[in-house]
Amino acid sequence: MKKQLNPIVKLAKEAVESYVRERKIIKPVEITPEMKERAGVFVSLKKHGELRGCIGTFEPTMANVAEEIISNAISSATRDPRFLPVTASDLDDLEYSVDILTKPERVKSKGEIDPKEHGIIVECGYKRGLLLPDLEGVDTVDQQIEICRAKGGISDKEPINLYRFEVKRYK
């Protein structure tokens, strides 16, 4: 028996499947109260336990979370530069995870960050790197910062501003 997907995860899955199969961008049918809010959203795709795509927004860019999920789910499947676009033959093997972010808050020191609880944004001028919280193999704030510097093209000599955020993760 297939487990019932959370409506948030179901929306991401339907968005990807509709776009990959028919090049159609769906409209949300079942909108939960949380989907009516505005927030940044990341959609992660995994295939056989390996990352297959992850795209998101750290602040809202759409009218609501539902539209943010649809847009970022399609981008995750088709526009993540680390991977080839998802094809119809991939769809049955994909697992979906949707993170809804709190508003990022600036922190004065890395001591205010817990890598299990907080995602971070590292910023230097216009360069920026973001990492979600509670990722396998990322156990320290220093690891988070190092990954974010690499993502943002920020050298370890450049001064940074640090921001933290929390997520509500749906799988």
MIDO-611434 format. One line per field, with one value per atom (N, C-alpha, C): x, y, z; chain; atom name; residue in one letter. Coordinates in pm, whole numbers, plus 32768, in hexadecimal, padded with zeros to 4 digits. Layout:
BEGIN
X: [X|...] .
Y: [Y|...] .
Z: [Z|...] .
ch: [A|...] .
at: [CA|...] .
aa: [A|...] .
This chain:
BEGIN
X: [8054|8000|8059|8039|8087|8060|80C7|80A7|806E|8015|7FD4|8039|804E|80AC|806D|80BE|8094|806D|8003|7FD9|8049|80A6|8115|8173|8192|81E9|819F|8120|80CD|80CC|80C3|80C2|8146|81B6|8239|8242|8216|821A|81C2|814A|80EE|8126|8164|819E|820C|8265|82D3|829D|8244|8211|81C5|8172|8127|8184|81EA|8246|829D|82D3|832D|82E0|8268|821A|81D7|819F|814A|8174|81E2|820F|81A2|814E|80E2|8106|80EA|80FB|8072|8069|7FE7|7FC0|7F40|7F0C|7EEA|7F06|7EE8|7E52|7E2B|7D9E|7D7D|7DC5|7DAF|7E14|7DE4|7E3F|7E2A|7E8F|7E8A|7EA5|7E84|7E9E|7F31|7F8F|801C|8041|7FFD|8019|7FE9|7F93|7F61|7FC2|8020|8083|80E6|8140|81B0|8231|8289|8308|8364|83E5|8444|842E|8448|8431|84A2|84D3|8531|84F1|8502|84D3|854C|855B|85CA|8594|85DA|85B7|862A|8607|866C|8641|86A5|868D|86E8|86AD|86F8|8750|871B|8764|87CB|87E3|8846|87FF|883A|8800|87F2|877E|8762|873C|8727|8706|86DD|8703|86DB|86E3|8670|8667|8602|861C|85BE|85D3|8580|8584|858C|85E7|85F3|8591|8558|84ED|847F|8403|8396|83A4|8388|8389|8301|82A9|8225|81B7|813B|80C9|80B5|80DA|80C7|8123|8125|817B|8158|80D8|80B1|80F4|80F0|812F|81C7|81FE|828F|82B9|8268|8283|8281|821B|820F|8287|82A7|8316|839B|83B6|8436|8440|83D0|83D1|83F8|83BD|83DE|8470|849D|852A|8588|8565|85B9|85C8|855D|855F|85A1|859F|85CA|863C|8659|86B9|872D|873A|87AD|8828|8889|88FB|8955|8944|8997|8966|88ED|88B0|886F|8864|8814|8781|872C|869E|8661|8602|85B8|856A|8568|851A|84A6|8449|83D5|8401|8471|849F|84D5|84F4|8523|84B0|843A|83CF|83AA|83A1|8377|83DD|845A|84C5|84E1|8499|84B7|8474|84BE|8489|848E|8429|841C|8426|8467|846F|8459|8401|83E2|8401|8455|8478|843A|83EC|83B3|8405|843F|84A0|8462|849C|847B|84CE|84A9|84F4|8582|85E8|8672|868D|86DA|8700|8798|87CB|885C|888C|88FF|893B|89C4|89ED|8A6D|8AE1|8AC3|8B2F|8AFA|8B57|8B2F|8AFF|8B1B|8AEA|8A52|8A11|897F|893D|898E|895A|896B|8901|8904|88E9|894B|893B|88C5|8896|8821|879F|87A0|8729|8724|879A|879F|87E3|87A1|87E4|882C|888C|88D4|88E0|88F2|8915|8996|89F8|8A77|8A7A|8A96|8A8C|8B0A|8B3A|8BA8|8B88|8B5F|8B34|8ABC|8AC7|8A59|8A64|8AD0|8AE2|8AA0|8A5F|8A11|8A0F|8A19|8A09|89AA|8956|88F1|88FD|88E5|88E2|886F|8821|87B1|87E6|8795|87C1|87B5|87F4|87E1|87FB|886F|8895|88F9|88E8|8941|89D1|8A2B|8ABA|8AE4|8A84|8AA5|8A83|8AEB|8AD4|8B00|8B4C|8B7D|8B5C|8B5B|8B44|8BB6|8C31|8CA3|8C8F|8C5A|8C3E|8BD3|8B6A|8B01|8B3C|8B8D|8BC7|8C22|8C73|8CCE|8C7F|8C13|8BC0|8B7E|8B4B|8B0A|8B6D|8BE6|8C4C|8C66|8C74|8C8E|8C18|8B9E|8B27|8B1F|8B46|8B3B|8BB6|8C1F|8C9B|8CDF|8CD7|8D0F|8D8D|8DFE|8E7B|8E7C|8ED1|8ED7|8F1D|8F50|8F8F|8F2A|8EBA|8E58|8E00|8DDF|8D86|8CF8|8CAF|8C27|8BC2|8B47|8AD4|8A92|8A67|8A27|8994|893F|88B0|8888|8827|87F3|875D|8729|869A|8679|85F9|85C8|856E|8555|84FB|8496|8427|83C9|83D6|8402|8422|83B1|8385|831C|8357|8340|8373|8301] .
Y: [7F89|8000|807D|80DB|8157|81B2|81F3|8250|82D0|830B|8387|83F9|8443|84B3|852D|8576|85F7|864F|86A1|86F5|874D|8777|87CC|877C|8702|86AB|867E|8661|8637|86A4|8721|8790|8796|8786|8786|8714|869E|8627|863C|866D|8685|86EF|8756|87C0|8788|8739|86FF|869F|8645|85E2|8622|8685|86C8|8711|8753|879F|8742|86DB|8680|8633|8605|85B6|860B|867E|86CA|875B|8786|8811|8871|8842|8894|88BF|893D|896F|896A|8917|8902|8979|897E|89DC|8989|89BC|896D|8958|88DC|88BC|88C2|8872|886B|88C7|893B|899A|8996|8967|8962|89EE|8A08|8A8D|8AB8|8A5B|8A7F|8AA9|8A6F|8A91|8B1D|8B57|8BDE|8C4A|8C23|8C81|8CA8|8D02|8D24|8CFF|8CB5|8C8D|8C5A|8C57|8C16|8B7F|8B3A|8AAA|8A69|89F8|89A6|8920|88F0|886B|8818|87A7|874B|86CA|8699|8619|85B8|853E|84D5|845F|841B|83A1|8336|82CA|825E|8295|82F5|832C|8396|83B0|8414|8492|8506|8584|8586|85B4|85B9|8646|869D|8729|876F|87ED|883D|88CF|890E|899C|89DB|8A57|8A9A|8B2F|8B6C|8BFC|8C11|8C69|8C7E|8CE7|8D33|8D90|8D7D|8D9D|8D85|8DD8|8D98|8DDD|8DD3|8D81|8D6A|8D98|8D8C|8DBB|8D6A|8CE8|8C93|8C19|8BCD|8B57|8AF0|8ADE|8A7C|8A9C|8B1A|8B40|8B33|8B51|8B44|8AB1|8A55|89C5|899A|89C0|8998|89CA|8A49|8A83|8A41|8A30|89F8|8962|891B|888C|887A|88CA|88C0|88E8|8953|897D|8912|88D4|886A|87F6|87D7|8766|878A|880A|882D|8891|88DB|8949|8943|88D8|88CF|88B4|8912|8903|888B|884E|87DA|8759|875A|86DF|86F5|868A|868E|8699|86D4|86DE|8653|864E|85D3|85AC|852A|84F7|84A3|8482|8431|83AC|8375|82F4|8301|837A|8390|8399|83BF|83EA|8384|8304|829F|828C|82B5|829F|8319|8386|8401|8404|843A|8459|84F0|8528|85B9|85E6|8658|8699|872E|876A|87F8|883C|88A2|88F0|897B|89A0|8A27|8A74|8AE3|8B2C|8B9D|8BB2|8C2C|8C9D|8D16|8D8B|8D87|8D95|8D93|8E07|8DEA|8E53|8E58|8ED1|8EE2|8EBA|8E77|8E51|8E92|8EA9|8EEA|8E87|8E08|8DA5|8D1B|8CC4|8C3B|8BEE|8C22|8BE4|8BE7|8C3B|8C46|8BE4|8B8C|8B30|8A9F|8A52|89C1|897F|8934|88FD|889B|8865|880B|885B|88D2|8927|8995|89CB|8A43|8A2A|8A5A|8A6B|8AF1|8B04|8B84|8BC0|8C43|8C8E|8CD8|8CCA|8D10|8D76|8DF4|8E60|8EB6|8EDB|8F39|8F8F|900B|9061|9023|900F|8FD4|8F3C|8F03|8E71|8E32|8DBF|8D82|8CEA|8CA3|8C11|8BE9|8B85|8B59|8AC3|8A96|8A07|89EC|8986|895E|891B|8916|88D7|883E|87FF|8771|871B|8733|86E4|8678|8602|8592|85B8|859F|85BA|8648|869E|8729|8738|8732|872D|87A9|8802|8879|88F8|8966|89E9|8A09|89E3|89FB|89B3|8938|88F1|893D|896A|89B6|8A32|8A7B|8AF7|8AD8|8A71|8A4A|8A27|89DB|89B5|8A31|8A89|8B03|8B5F|8B6B|8BBC|8B84|8B00|8AC1|8ADA|8AC8|8ADE|8B6E|8BCC|8C59|8C93|8C41|8C74|8CDA|8CC3|8D1F|8CDE|8D20|8CE6|8CEB|8C99|8C98|8D12|8D69|8DE6|8E5A|8E4A|8EB6|8EBB|8F34|8F41|8F19|8EE0|8EB3|8EE7|8EEE|8EFF|8E76|8E50|8DCF|8DE3|8D91|8D90|8D01|8CF1|8C6C|8C6C|8BF5|8BE2|8B55|8B3E|8AB7|8A8A|8A08|89D4|8975|896A|88FF|88A3|8828|87CA|8765|8757|86F6|868F|860F|85A2|8548] .
Z: [8000|8000|8000|7FA8|7F9F|8012|804C|80B8|807E|80CA|80A0|80AD|8041|8044|8087|80D0|8105|808D|8099|8027|7FEF|8043|8016|7FBB|7FE4|7F93|7F15|7F24|7EB3|7E46|7E6F|7E10|7DC3|7E08|7DC5|7D61|7D88|7D31|7CB5|7CCB|7C59|7BFB|7C33|7BDF|7B85|7BBF|7B72|7B08|7B30|7AD1|7A5E|7A7B|7A11|79B1|79EA|7996|7941|797D|7934|78C8|78E8|7886|781B|7843|77E7|77D3|7816|7812|7841|789F|78D6|7964|7982|7A0A|7A4C|7AB6|7AF6|7B4C|7B6D|7BD0|7C4B|7CC3|7D3B|7D4B|7D6F|7D83|7E18|7E66|7EF7|7F3B|7F6B|7FAC|8043|8089|811C|8151|81D0|8209|81FA|820E|8202|8173|8111|8084|805F|80B2|8096|80C6|811F|8154|80E7|8109|80B0|80FA|80B6|80F3|8085|80A5|804E|8054|7FE6|7FDE|7F8F|7FC1|7F75|7F59|7EDF|7EBA|7E95|7EDB|7EC1|7E86|7E21|7DE3|7DFA|7E1E|7E2B|7DD6|7D9D|7D51|7D8C|7DBD|7DFE|7E6E|7EBC|7F2D|7F0C|7E8B|7E61|7E32|7E53|7E27|7D90|7D60|7CCF|7CA2|7D05|7CE7|7D66|7D73|7DE7|7DC1|7DBC|7D99|7DF8|7E1A|7E71|7E78|7ECA|7EE0|7F77|7FA3|8033|8065|800A|802B|7FC3|7FE4|7F85|7F05|7E94|7E13|7DCE|7E05|7DC9|7E29|7DFB|7E4B|7ECB|7EC7|7F3D|7F37|7FA3|7FAD|7F41|7F22|7EBC|7E36|7E0C|7D8D|7D96|7E0B|7E21|7E12|7E49|7E3F|7DAD|7D64|7CD7|7C87|7C94|7C49|7C6C|7CEE|7D16|7CFD|7D00|7CDF|7C4D|7BF5|7B66|7B4F|7B90|7B83|7BB6|7C25|7C5F|7BFD|7BB7|7B58|7AD3|7AAF|7A27|7A1D|7A8B|7A7F|7AE2|7B2F|7B8A|7B34|7B32|7AD5|7AF3|7B68|7B8B|7B4B|7B14|7AE1|7A5A|7A0E|7993|79BC|7967|798A|79A1|79FE|7A1A|799D|797F|790E|7943|78EB|7912|7950|7921|7957|79E7|7A12|7A9C|7B01|7AD3|7B2D|7B99|7B76|7BD8|7C48|7C31|7C93|7CEA|7CD6|7D20|7DA9|7E0A|7E8E|7E9B|7EDA|7EE3|7F75|7F87|8009|7FF2|8042|8035|80BA|80B6|812D|8120|8185|818A|81F2|81C7|8217|8269|82DE|832A|82ED|830F|82DC|8314|82BE|82EF|8350|83BA|8419|8423|8426|842F|84B9|84BE|853E|854A|85C5|85DD|85DB|8601|8606|85E4|85C0|859E|8618|8691|870B|8716|86C6|86C8|8666|862C|85C5|85F2|85E2|85F9|8572|8539|84B2|84A3|8512|850B|8504|8540|8548|84DD|84BB|8468|83E1|8379|82FA|8301|82A7|82AA|821F|8221|81A8|81C9|8173|8180|810F|8132|80D0|80D6|805E|8052|7FD9|7FF3|7F84|7F3E|7EBB|7E6E|7E66|7E9C|7E97|7F11|7EF9|7F63|7F51|7FBF|7FBF|802D|8012|8072|8084|80FF|811C|817C|815C|81B1|8230|829A|8316|8312|8374|838F|8313|82D3|825E|8288|824E|826C|824C|82AB|8295|82B4|82D6|82FB|838F|83E3|8473|84BF|847E|84C5|8477|84BF|8482|8420|8444|83EB|8365|8368|82EA|829B|82DF|829C|8257|82A0|826A|81F3|81FF|8192|8113|8121|80AF|8072|80C7|8096|804F|8084|8041|7FB5|7FAA|7F28|7EC9|7EF9|7EA5|7E74|7ECB|7EA8|7E65|7E55|7E19|7E74|7EF8|7F5B|7F96|7F89|7FBC|8055|8091|8123|815C|8105|8131|8136|80EF|80E6|8163|8192|8206|81DE|823D|821E|8283|8255|82AD|82B6|832E|8346|8368|832C|8349|8368|83C0|83DD|83C5|83AA|839B|83C5|83DE|83FE|838D|8388|8322|8360|831D|8339|82C2|82DA|826E|825D|81E1|81BF|8161|8180|8129|8101] .
ch: [A|A|A|A|A|A|A|A|A|A|A|A|A|A|A|A|A|A|A|A|A|A|A|A|A|A|A|A|A|A|A|A|A|A|A|A|A|A|A|A|A|A|A|A|A|A|A|A|A|A|A|A|A|A|A|A|A|A|A|A|A|A|A|A|A|A|A|A|A|A|A|A|A|A|A|A|A|A|A|A|A|A|A|A|A|A|A|A|A|A|A|A|A|A|A|A|A|A|A|A|A|A|A|A|A|A|A|A|A|A|A|A|A|A|A|A|A|A|A|A|A|A|A|A|A|A|A|A|A|A|A|A|A|A|A|A|A|A|A|A|A|A|A|A|A|A|A|A|A|A|A|A|A|A|A|A|A|A|A|A|A|A|A|A|A|A|A|A|A|A|A|A|A|A|A|A|A|A|A|A|A|A|A|A|A|A|A|A|A|A|A|A|A|A|A|A|A|A|A|A|A|A|A|A|A|A|A|A|A|A|A|A|A|A|A|A|A|A|A|A|A|A|A|A|A|A|A|A|A|A|A|A|A|A|A|A|A|A|A|A|A|A|A|A|A|A|A|A|A|A|A|A|A|A|A|A|A|A|A|A|A|A|A|A|A|A|A|A|A|A|A|A|A|A|A|A|A|A|A|A|A|A|A|A|A|A|A|A|A|A|A|A|A|A|A|A|A|A|A|A|A|A|A|A|A|A|A|A|A|A|A|A|A|A|A|A|A|A|A|A|A|A|A|A|A|A|A|A|A|A|A|A|A|A|A|A|A|A|A|A|A|A|A|A|A|A|A|A|A|A|A|A|A|A|A|A|A|A|A|A|A|A|A|A|A|A|A|A|A|A|A|A|A|A|A|A|A|A|A|A|A|A|A|A|A|A|A|A|A|A|A|A|A|A|A|A|A|A|A|A|A|A|A|A|A|A|A|A|A|A|A|A|A|A|A|A|A|A|A|A|A|A|A|A|A|A|A|A|A|A|A|A|A|A|A|A|A|A|A|A|A|A|A|A|A|A|A|A|A|A|A|A|A|A|A|A|A|A|A|A|A|A|A|A|A|A|A|A|A|A|A|A|A|A|A|A|A|A|A|A|A|A|A|A|A|A|A|A|A|A|A|A|A|A|A|A|A|A|A|A|A|A|A|A|A|A|A|A|A|A|A|A|A] .
at: [N|CA|C|N|CA|C|N|CA|C|N|CA|C|N|CA|C|N|CA|C|N|CA|C|N|CA|C|N|CA|C|N|CA|C|N|CA|C|N|CA|C|N|CA|C|N|CA|C|N|CA|C|N|CA|C|N|CA|C|N|CA|C|N|CA|C|N|CA|C|N|CA|C|N|CA|C|N|CA|C|N|CA|C|N|CA|C|N|CA|C|N|CA|C|N|CA|C|N|CA|C|N|CA|C|N|CA|C|N|CA|C|N|CA|C|N|CA|C|N|CA|C|N|CA|C|N|CA|C|N|CA|C|N|CA|C|N|CA|C|N|CA|C|N|CA|C|N|CA|C|N|CA|C|N|CA|C|N|CA|C|N|CA|C|N|CA|C|N|CA|C|N|CA|C|N|CA|C|N|CA|C|N|CA|C|N|CA|C|N|CA|C|N|CA|C|N|CA|C|N|CA|C|N|CA|C|N|CA|C|N|CA|C|N|CA|C|N|CA|C|N|CA|C|N|CA|C|N|CA|C|N|CA|C|N|CA|C|N|CA|C|N|CA|C|N|CA|C|N|CA|C|N|CA|C|N|CA|C|N|CA|C|N|CA|C|N|CA|C|N|CA|C|N|CA|C|N|CA|C|N|CA|C|N|CA|C|N|CA|C|N|CA|C|N|CA|C|N|CA|C|N|CA|C|N|CA|C|N|CA|C|N|CA|C|N|CA|C|N|CA|C|N|CA|C|N|CA|C|N|CA|C|N|CA|C|N|CA|C|N|CA|C|N|CA|C|N|CA|C|N|CA|C|N|CA|C|N|CA|C|N|CA|C|N|CA|C|N|CA|C|N|CA|C|N|CA|C|N|CA|C|N|CA|C|N|CA|C|N|CA|C|N|CA|C|N|CA|C|N|CA|C|N|CA|C|N|CA|C|N|CA|C|N|CA|C|N|CA|C|N|CA|C|N|CA|C|N|CA|C|N|CA|C|N|CA|C|N|CA|C|N|CA|C|N|CA|C|N|CA|C|N|CA|C|N|CA|C|N|CA|C|N|CA|C|N|CA|C|N|CA|C|N|CA|C|N|CA|C|N|CA|C|N|CA|C|N|CA|C|N|CA|C|N|CA|C|N|CA|C|N|CA|C|N|CA|C|N|CA|C|N|CA|C|N|CA|C|N|CA|C|N|CA|C|N|CA|C|N|CA|C|N|CA|C|N|CA|C|N|CA|C|N|CA|C|N|CA|C|N|CA|C|N|CA|C|N|CA|C|N|CA|C|N|CA|C|N|CA|C|N|CA|C|N|CA|C|N|CA|C|N|CA|C|N|CA|C|N|CA|C|N|CA|C|N|CA|C] .
aa: [M|M|M|K|K|K|K|K|K|Q|Q|Q|L|L|L|N|N|N|P|P|P|I|I|I|V|V|V|K|K|K|L|L|L|A|A|A|K|K|K|E|E|E|A|A|A|V|V|V|E|E|E|S|S|S|Y|Y|Y|V|V|V|R|R|R|E|E|E|R|R|R|K|K|K|I|I|I|I|I|I|K|K|K|P|P|P|V|V|V|E|E|E|I|I|I|T|T|T|P|P|P|E|E|E|M|M|M|K|K|K|E|E|E|R|R|R|A|A|A|G|G|G|V|V|V|F|F|F|V|V|V|S|S|S|L|L|L|K|K|K|K|K|K|H|H|H|G|G|G|E|E|E|L|L|L|R|R|R|G|G|G|C|C|C|I|I|I|G|G|G|T|T|T|F|F|F|E|E|E|P|P|P|T|T|T|M|M|M|A|A|A|N|N|N|V|V|V|A|A|A|E|E|E|E|E|E|I|I|I|I|I|I|S|S|S|N|N|N|A|A|A|I|I|I|S|S|S|S|S|S|A|A|A|T|T|T|R|R|R|D|D|D|P|P|P|R|R|R|F|F|F|L|L|L|P|P|P|V|V|V|T|T|T|A|A|A|S|S|S|D|D|D|L|L|L|D|D|D|D|D|D|L|L|L|E|E|E|Y|Y|Y|S|S|S|V|V|V|D|D|D|I|I|I|L|L|L|T|T|T|K|K|K|P|P|P|E|E|E|R|R|R|V|V|V|K|K|K|S|S|S|K|K|K|G|G|G|E|E|E|I|I|I|D|D|D|P|P|P|K|K|K|E|E|E|H|H|H|G|G|G|I|I|I|I|I|I|V|V|V|E|E|E|C|C|C|G|G|G|Y|Y|Y|K|K|K|R|R|R|G|G|G|L|L|L|L|L|L|L|L|L|P|P|P|D|D|D|L|L|L|E|E|E|G|G|G|V|V|V|D|D|D|T|T|T|V|V|V|D|D|D|Q|Q|Q|Q|Q|Q|I|I|I|E|E|E|I|I|I|C|C|C|R|R|R|A|A|A|K|K|K|G|G|G|G|G|G|I|I|I|S|S|S|D|D|D|K|K|K|E|E|E|P|P|P|I|I|I|N|N|N|L|L|L|Y|Y|Y|R|R|R|F|F|F|E|E|E|V|V|V|K|K|K|R|R|R|Y|Y|Y|K|K|K] .
